[in-house]
Structure formats: structure tokens, C-alpha cells
Amino acid sequence: MREWFRAHRPLVAGAAVLVLGAVVVLIVALLRATPGRPVATPSSTPVTTMTPASGSSTTTTTTAPMATTSRTTTGRTTTTAPPPPPFPESLRGKDISRLPTDRKVVALTFDAGANAAGLPSILRALADQHVRATFFFTGNFAQADPGSVQAILTAGHRVGNHSMTHPYLTRLPDNEISGELARAEQVLMRTGSDPRPLFRFPYGDRDARAIAAVNSQGYVPVRWTVDTLGWQGTSGGGSARRVVDRTIEALQPGEIVLMHIGSHPEDGSTLDADALPDLIAAVRARGYDFVTLDALLGDGSAG
């Protein structure tokens, strides 16, 4: 027998290794099947961060946000997107033309869809007078000029949605209206701004159906009390003086003023920007202060 083992030693050793490996595999399988054994969740992900002061790296574990899931009667699991932020139910079905308040406050609003020729002057005047305003961007504008969006955000102003391409929304079916808002929202979110729930109809073109479609996307439409008509330019008979006069003639608690940040496409004038310092002074001289359109939601701030 001793001679047989000596002659077949490699074969015996190989068989022993195979048996030992099978035992190890069986033990691992039994451990994995044991109830209550802690397992790593896929939402916990190690993230390495750098400490700016020292340059050293540390590893932390962050938990990714998980979508809400539900199971249907057929047993299929569906994922539900987070709901849009709420707005007061009293605003549903309306295109707001004045803040619902008796306070002597005015909301300055600026539409941005063409160019930003007047923006530096506008931001300078708002900063000098400590006034916050609301800016409505088209997605196309924000996509082409994200720097202007960032400048407005950095200055502390409010942003709203003005559609993606600035079409006449009453001429579009509901799904295309929703698409216009959704695409513009995505572009603005990428710039770091959240336009929800403020929306302005391009050209002021709206009807009950379009308003309902906008509401269904979590937005409340905001119109204006007075249009300064600065967008008509000098070639259309406009002037900075007329911008101020129209605003003061319509002055009332909760007034919403429509202005634009761009220049006239032909004469290059920027009447709203030119008039802004005198406009702010004239409004304050009559005992009024300024708020953003967040006042509609109960948290607009003066100054």
C-alpha cells in the first residue's frame, strides 16, 4: 500500500484539493443564505472627497435618493417622479395681473428671450437701489447665454419660466405646451436656477385651456398690470420718459411691471434699462417698495 501511495502521490493530492474546494464553496453558500445577514445596499456608495485646506482625501458613504415605487394590481412595479412644488390653490385657473395685496408694493419683472444688451445696466441699477426683481427666461435664451442667467442668480434675483421657444401657446396642443415648459425647465435647472412655479405666457397669449395646461405642469401664470412698451424702441415712438410715466400712471398696490432686458432689433435702444433708475426713484417717492413674484407664494421680500 505504501508503495502505491508513493507512486500515486500527485493524484491523491489533486483529489484532496478538489474536495477541500467543494467544502469551502458549500460553506460560503450556506452563509449567504442565512436570514438576517447584513448586506450592502446599492444606494450606499463610497465617495472620496478632498479637504481644501489640507489637500488630503477622505472616504465617506453617501446614500443616493431613491425614487418612490408602487406595485400595480398586475404585480408590475412602477416609478413615480417627485411631484411639482405646490402653489396656492386660489391661483389655479388664473393668469395673475396684480399681486393680491393692499400693501404699497410693486413687482418689477423682466422678460428675456432675445438678447441681453440692457442687462448690465439693469443689474447695476437694481443693485444700487437694493431692489430685487423677477426675470422670465426662455429655454433658448438660457441655453445660448448661461452667463447672463448666472449673473442674475448671483445678484439674488428670482427666475421664472418663459417657455422653450417663445411660441403662441394657444395654437399648440396640450402635450406641446407641456413640452415647452418642461424643456425650458430642464435648461434652467442646468444653470442652477429653479423657475418653478412661476411662468409667463409668450406674447401674453393665453386662454383657459392653455392656463389649465400650465397649471398641470405645476406652474402659475403671471401676466402684468402695466407694459412699459420699452420694447417698442425709439423707432416705435418710445422713450425712457414714457416708460416711467406708464408705470406711474398705473401705480397701485401689487402692481406688476413688464419690462425687457434686450435691445430693439432695429434701432438698438434699451429703453427699459435706461429708464430703470428714474422709475425706481419715482415709485419710491410715492411711498412704494419692491417685491419679487414670490410674494404670490407668501414669501416675496421687499428691497
Contacts in CASP RR format, 6 or more apart in sequence:
PFRMAT RR
TARGET T0000
AUTHOR 0000-0000-0000
METHOD contacts of the structure
MODEL  1
MREWFRAHRPLVAGAAVLVLGAVVVLIVALLRATPGRPVATPSSTPVTTM
TPASGSSTTTTTTAPMATTSRTTTGRTTTTAPPPPPFPESLRGKDISRLP
TDRKVVALTFDAGANAAGLPSILRALADQHVRATFFFTGNFAQADPGSVQ
AILTAGHRVGNHSMTHPYLTRLPDNEISGELARAEQVLMRTGSDPRPLFR
FPYGDRDARAIAAVNSQGYVPVRWTVDTLGWQGTSGGGSARRVVDRTIEA
LQPGEIVLMHIGSHPEDGSTLDADALPDLIAAVRARGYDFVTLDALLGDG
SAG
5 12 0 8 1.000
31 37 0 8 1.000
43 63 0 8 1.000
43 64 0 8 1.000
43 66 0 8 1.000
44 61 0 8 1.000
44 62 0 8 1.000
44 63 0 8 1.000
45 61 0 8 1.000
45 62 0 8 1.000
45 63 0 8 1.000
45 64 0 8 1.000
46 59 0 8 1.000
46 60 0 8 1.000
46 61 0 8 1.000
47 59 0 8 1.000
47 60 0 8 1.000
47 61 0 8 1.000
47 62 0 8 1.000
48 57 0 8 1.000
48 58 0 8 1.000
48 59 0 8 1.000
49 57 0 8 1.000
49 58 0 8 1.000
49 59 0 8 1.000
49 60 0 8 1.000
50 56 0 8 1.000
50 57 0 8 1.000
51 57 0 8 1.000
51 58 0 8 1.000
67 79 0 8 1.000
67 80 0 8 1.000
67 81 0 8 1.000
68 79 0 8 1.000
68 80 0 8 1.000
68 82 0 8 1.000
69 77 0 8 1.000
69 78 0 8 1.000
69 79 0 8 1.000
69 80 0 8 1.000
70 77 0 8 1.000
70 78 0 8 1.000
70 80 0 8 1.000
71 77 0 8 1.000
71 78 0 8 1.000
72 78 0 8 1.000
84 196 0 8 1.000
84 197 0 8 1.000
84 217 0 8 1.000
84 218 0 8 1.000
84 219 0 8 1.000
85 196 0 8 1.000
85 197 0 8 1.000
85 218 0 8 1.000
86 197 0 8 1.000
86 218 0 8 1.000
87 197 0 8 1.000
87 218 0 8 1.000
87 219 0 8 1.000
87 220 0 8 1.000
87 296 0 8 1.000
87 297 0 8 1.000
88 220 0 8 1.000
88 296 0 8 1.000
88 297 0 8 1.000
90 100 0 8 1.000
91 220 0 8 1.000
91 296 0 8 1.000
92 215 0 8 1.000
92 220 0 8 1.000
93 208 0 8 1.000
93 211 0 8 1.000
93 212 0 8 1.000
93 215 0 8 1.000
94 211 0 8 1.000
94 220 0 8 1.000
94 221 0 8 1.000
95 201 0 8 1.000
95 204 0 8 1.000
95 206 0 8 1.000
95 211 0 8 1.000
95 221 0 8 1.000
95 222 0 8 1.000
95 223 0 8 1.000
96 220 0 8 1.000
96 221 0 8 1.000
96 222 0 8 1.000
96 223 0 8 1.000
96 256 0 8 1.000
96 296 0 8 1.000
97 223 0 8 1.000
97 224 0 8 1.000
97 225 0 8 1.000
97 256 0 8 1.000
98 225 0 8 1.000
98 252 0 8 1.000
98 254 0 8 1.000
98 255 0 8 1.000
98 256 0 8 1.000
99 105 0 8 1.000
99 107 0 8 1.000
99 253 0 8 1.000
99 254 0 8 1.000
99 255 0 8 1.000
99 256 0 8 1.000
99 291 0 8 1.000
99 293 0 8 1.000
99 295 0 8 1.000
99 296 0 8 1.000
100 254 0 8 1.000
100 296 0 8 1.000
101 253 0 8 1.000
101 254 0 8 1.000
101 295 0 8 1.000
102 253 0 8 1.000
103 253 0 8 1.000
103 254 0 8 1.000
104 253 0 8 1.000
104 286 0 8 1.000
104 287 0 8 1.000
104 288 0 8 1.000
104 289 0 8 1.000
105 253 0 8 1.000
105 254 0 8 1.000
105 288 0 8 1.000
105 289 0 8 1.000
105 290 0 8 1.000
105 291 0 8 1.000
105 295 0 8 1.000
105 302 0 8 1.000
106 251 0 8 1.000
106 254 0 8 1.000
106 255 0 8 1.000
106 256 0 8 1.000
106 257 0 8 1.000
106 283 0 8 1.000
106 288 0 8 1.000
106 289 0 8 1.000
106 290 0 8 1.000
106 291 0 8 1.000
107 133 0 8 1.000
107 134 0 8 1.000
107 254 0 8 1.000
107 255 0 8 1.000
107 256 0 8 1.000
107 257 0 8 1.000
107 290 0 8 1.000
107 291 0 8 1.000
107 292 0 8 1.000
107 293 0 8 1.000
107 295 0 8 1.000
108 126 0 8 1.000
108 131 0 8 1.000
108 133 0 8 1.000
108 134 0 8 1.000
108 257 0 8 1.000
108 259 0 8 1.000
108 290 0 8 1.000
109 133 0 8 1.000
109 134 0 8 1.000
109 135 0 8 1.000
109 136 0 8 1.000
109 200 0 8 1.000
109 222 0 8 1.000
109 224 0 8 1.000
109 256 0 8 1.000
109 257 0 8 1.000
109 258 0 8 1.000
109 259 0 8 1.000
109 293 0 8 1.000
110 122 0 8 1.000
110 133 0 8 1.000
110 134 0 8 1.000
110 135 0 8 1.000
110 136 0 8 1.000
110 259 0 8 1.000
110 260 0 8 1.000
110 261 0 8 1.000
110 272 0 8 1.000
111 135 0 8 1.000
111 136 0 8 1.000
111 162 0 8 1.000
111 200 0 8 1.000
111 258 0 8 1.000
111 259 0 8 1.000
111 260 0 8 1.000
111 261 0 8 1.000
112 119 0 8 1.000
112 135 0 8 1.000
112 136 0 8 1.000
112 137 0 8 1.000
112 138 0 8 1.000
112 141 0 8 1.000
112 148 0 8 1.000
112 162 0 8 1.000
112 260 0 8 1.000
112 261 0 8 1.000
112 262 0 8 1.000
113 137 0 8 1.000
113 138 0 8 1.000
113 140 0 8 1.000
113 141 0 8 1.000
113 162 0 8 1.000
113 166 0 8 1.000
113 262 0 8 1.000
114 141 0 8 1.000
114 260 0 8 1.000
114 262 0 8 1.000
114 263 0 8 1.000
114 265 0 8 1.000
115 262 0 8 1.000
115 263 0 8 1.000
116 141 0 8 1.000
116 145 0 8 1.000
116 148 0 8 1.000
116 261 0 8 1.000
116 262 0 8 1.000
117 261 0 8 1.000
117 262 0 8 1.000
117 263 0 8 1.000
117 268 0 8 1.000
117 270 0 8 1.000
117 273 0 8 1.000
118 261 0 8 1.000
118 262 0 8 1.000
118 263 0 8 1.000
118 270 0 8 1.000
118 272 0 8 1.000
118 273 0 8 1.000
119 148 0 8 1.000
119 151 0 8 1.000
119 152 0 8 1.000
119 261 0 8 1.000
119 262 0 8 1.000
119 273 0 8 1.000
121 270 0 8 1.000
121 273 0 8 1.000
121 274 0 8 1.000
121 276 0 8 1.000
122 261 0 8 1.000
122 272 0 8 1.000
122 273 0 8 1.000
122 276 0 8 1.000
123 151 0 8 1.000
123 152 0 8 1.000
123 155 0 8 1.000
125 131 0 8 1.000
125 273 0 8 1.000
125 276 0 8 1.000
125 277 0 8 1.000
125 280 0 8 1.000
126 132 0 8 1.000
126 133 0 8 1.000
126 155 0 8 1.000
126 157 0 8 1.000
126 276 0 8 1.000
127 155 0 8 1.000
128 277 0 8 1.000
129 277 0 8 1.000
129 280 0 8 1.000
129 281 0 8 1.000
130 303 0 8 1.000
131 280 0 8 1.000
131 290 0 8 1.000
131 303 0 8 1.000
132 156 0 8 1.000
132 157 0 8 1.000
132 158 0 8 1.000
132 290 0 8 1.000
132 291 0 8 1.000
132 292 0 8 1.000
132 301 0 8 1.000
132 303 0 8 1.000
133 157 0 8 1.000
133 158 0 8 1.000
133 290 0 8 1.000
133 292 0 8 1.000
134 157 0 8 1.000
134 158 0 8 1.000
134 159 0 8 1.000
134 160 0 8 1.000
134 198 0 8 1.000
134 292 0 8 1.000
134 293 0 8 1.000
134 294 0 8 1.000
135 152 0 8 1.000
135 157 0 8 1.000
135 158 0 8 1.000
135 159 0 8 1.000
135 160 0 8 1.000
135 261 0 8 1.000
136 159 0 8 1.000
136 160 0 8 1.000
136 161 0 8 1.000
136 162 0 8 1.000
136 198 0 8 1.000
136 199 0 8 1.000
136 200 0 8 1.000
137 149 0 8 1.000
137 159 0 8 1.000
137 160 0 8 1.000
137 161 0 8 1.000
137 162 0 8 1.000
137 184 0 8 1.000
137 188 0 8 1.000
137 193 0 8 1.000
137 195 0 8 1.000
138 162 0 8 1.000
138 163 0 8 1.000
138 164 0 8 1.000
138 165 0 8 1.000
138 166 0 8 1.000
138 184 0 8 1.000
138 202 0 8 1.000
139 162 0 8 1.000
139 163 0 8 1.000
139 164 0 8 1.000
139 165 0 8 1.000
139 183 0 8 1.000
139 184 0 8 1.000
139 187 0 8 1.000
139 188 0 8 1.000
140 164 0 8 1.000
140 165 0 8 1.000
140 166 0 8 1.000
141 148 0 8 1.000
141 162 0 8 1.000
142 149 0 8 1.000
142 184 0 8 1.000
142 187 0 8 1.000
142 188 0 8 1.000
142 191 0 8 1.000
142 193 0 8 1.000
143 187 0 8 1.000
146 191 0 8 1.000
147 191 0 8 1.000
148 261 0 8 1.000
149 159 0 8 1.000
149 188 0 8 1.000
149 191 0 8 1.000
149 193 0 8 1.000
150 191 0 8 1.000
152 159 0 8 1.000
153 159 0 8 1.000
153 191 0 8 1.000
153 192 0 8 1.000
153 193 0 8 1.000
157 292 0 8 1.000
158 198 0 8 1.000
158 292 0 8 1.000
158 293 0 8 1.000
158 294 0 8 1.000
159 188 0 8 1.000
159 193 0 8 1.000
159 194 0 8 1.000
159 195 0 8 1.000
159 198 0 8 1.000
160 188 0 8 1.000
160 193 0 8 1.000
160 195 0 8 1.000
160 198 0 8 1.000
160 199 0 8 1.000
160 200 0 8 1.000
160 293 0 8 1.000
161 181 0 8 1.000
161 184 0 8 1.000
161 185 0 8 1.000
161 188 0 8 1.000
161 195 0 8 1.000
161 196 0 8 1.000
161 198 0 8 1.000
161 199 0 8 1.000
161 200 0 8 1.000
161 219 0 8 1.000
162 184 0 8 1.000
162 199 0 8 1.000
162 200 0 8 1.000
162 202 0 8 1.000
163 169 0 8 1.000
163 180 0 8 1.000
163 181 0 8 1.000
163 184 0 8 1.000
163 199 0 8 1.000
163 201 0 8 1.000
163 202 0 8 1.000
164 179 0 8 1.000
164 180 0 8 1.000
164 181 0 8 1.000
164 183 0 8 1.000
164 184 0 8 1.000
164 187 0 8 1.000
165 180 0 8 1.000
166 202 0 8 1.000
166 203 0 8 1.000
167 180 0 8 1.000
167 202 0 8 1.000
168 202 0 8 1.000
168 203 0 8 1.000
168 205 0 8 1.000
169 177 0 8 1.000
169 180 0 8 1.000
169 201 0 8 1.000
169 202 0 8 1.000
169 205 0 8 1.000
169 206 0 8 1.000
169 210 0 8 1.000
169 213 0 8 1.000
169 214 0 8 1.000
170 205 0 8 1.000
170 206 0 8 1.000
170 207 0 8 1.000
170 209 0 8 1.000
170 210 0 8 1.000
172 180 0 8 1.000
174 209 0 8 1.000
174 213 0 8 1.000
174 216 0 8 1.000
177 210 0 8 1.000
177 213 0 8 1.000
177 214 0 8 1.000
178 213 0 8 1.000
178 216 0 8 1.000
178 217 0 8 1.000
181 199 0 8 1.000
181 214 0 8 1.000
181 217 0 8 1.000
181 219 0 8 1.000
182 217 0 8 1.000
184 195 0 8 1.000
185 195 0 8 1.000
185 196 0 8 1.000
188 194 0 8 1.000
188 195 0 8 1.000
196 218 0 8 1.000
196 219 0 8 1.000
197 218 0 8 1.000
197 219 0 8 1.000
197 220 0 8 1.000
197 297 0 8 1.000
198 219 0 8 1.000
198 220 0 8 1.000
198 222 0 8 1.000
198 293 0 8 1.000
198 296 0 8 1.000
199 214 0 8 1.000
199 219 0 8 1.000
199 220 0 8 1.000
199 221 0 8 1.000
199 222 0 8 1.000
200 221 0 8 1.000
200 222 0 8 1.000
200 223 0 8 1.000
201 210 0 8 1.000
201 214 0 8 1.000
201 221 0 8 1.000
201 223 0 8 1.000
204 223 0 8 1.000
206 221 0 8 1.000
211 221 0 8 1.000
214 220 0 8 1.000
214 221 0 8 1.000
220 296 0 8 1.000
222 256 0 8 1.000
222 293 0 8 1.000
222 296 0 8 1.000
223 256 0 8 1.000
224 256 0 8 1.000
224 257 0 8 1.000
224 258 0 8 1.000
225 250 0 8 1.000
225 252 0 8 1.000
225 254 0 8 1.000
225 255 0 8 1.000
225 256 0 8 1.000
225 257 0 8 1.000
226 246 0 8 1.000
226 247 0 8 1.000
226 249 0 8 1.000
226 250 0 8 1.000
226 255 0 8 1.000
226 256 0 8 1.000
226 257 0 8 1.000
226 258 0 8 1.000
227 246 0 8 1.000
227 258 0 8 1.000
228 242 0 8 1.000
228 243 0 8 1.000
228 246 0 8 1.000
228 247 0 8 1.000
228 257 0 8 1.000
228 258 0 8 1.000
228 259 0 8 1.000
228 271 0 8 1.000
228 272 0 8 1.000
228 275 0 8 1.000
229 238 0 8 1.000
229 242 0 8 1.000
229 243 0 8 1.000
229 246 0 8 1.000
230 238 0 8 1.000
230 242 0 8 1.000
230 243 0 8 1.000
230 259 0 8 1.000
230 260 0 8 1.000
230 271 0 8 1.000
230 272 0 8 1.000
230 275 0 8 1.000
231 260 0 8 1.000
231 262 0 8 1.000
231 264 0 8 1.000
231 271 0 8 1.000
231 272 0 8 1.000
232 238 0 8 1.000
232 264 0 8 1.000
232 271 0 8 1.000
233 264 0 8 1.000
233 267 0 8 1.000
233 268 0 8 1.000
233 269 0 8 1.000
233 271 0 8 1.000
234 264 0 8 1.000
234 267 0 8 1.000
234 269 0 8 1.000
234 271 0 8 1.000
235 264 0 8 1.000
235 266 0 8 1.000
235 267 0 8 1.000
235 269 0 8 1.000
238 271 0 8 1.000
239 271 0 8 1.000
240 271 0 8 1.000
240 274 0 8 1.000
240 275 0 8 1.000
240 278 0 8 1.000
241 275 0 8 1.000
242 271 0 8 1.000
243 259 0 8 1.000
243 271 0 8 1.000
243 272 0 8 1.000
243 274 0 8 1.000
243 275 0 8 1.000
243 279 0 8 1.000
244 275 0 8 1.000
244 278 0 8 1.000
244 279 0 8 1.000
244 282 0 8 1.000
247 255 0 8 1.000
247 257 0 8 1.000
247 279 0 8 1.000
247 282 0 8 1.000
247 283 0 8 1.000
248 282 0 8 1.000
248 283 0 8 1.000
248 286 0 8 1.000
251 283 0 8 1.000
251 286 0 8 1.000
251 288 0 8 1.000
254 295 0 8 1.000
256 293 0 8 1.000
257 279 0 8 1.000
259 272 0 8 1.000
259 276 0 8 1.000
260 272 0 8 1.000
261 272 0 8 1.000
261 273 0 8 1.000
262 270 0 8 1.000
262 272 0 8 1.000
262 273 0 8 1.000
263 269 0 8 1.000
263 270 0 8 1.000
264 270 0 8 1.000
264 271 0 8 1.000
280 290 0 8 1.000
283 290 0 8 1.000
289 302 0 8 1.000
289 303 0 8 1.000
290 302 0 8 1.000
290 303 0 8 1.000
291 300 0 8 1.000
291 301 0 8 1.000
291 302 0 8 1.000
291 303 0 8 1.000
292 300 0 8 1.000
292 301 0 8 1.000
293 300 0 8 1.000
294 300 0 8 1.000
294 301 0 8 1.000
END
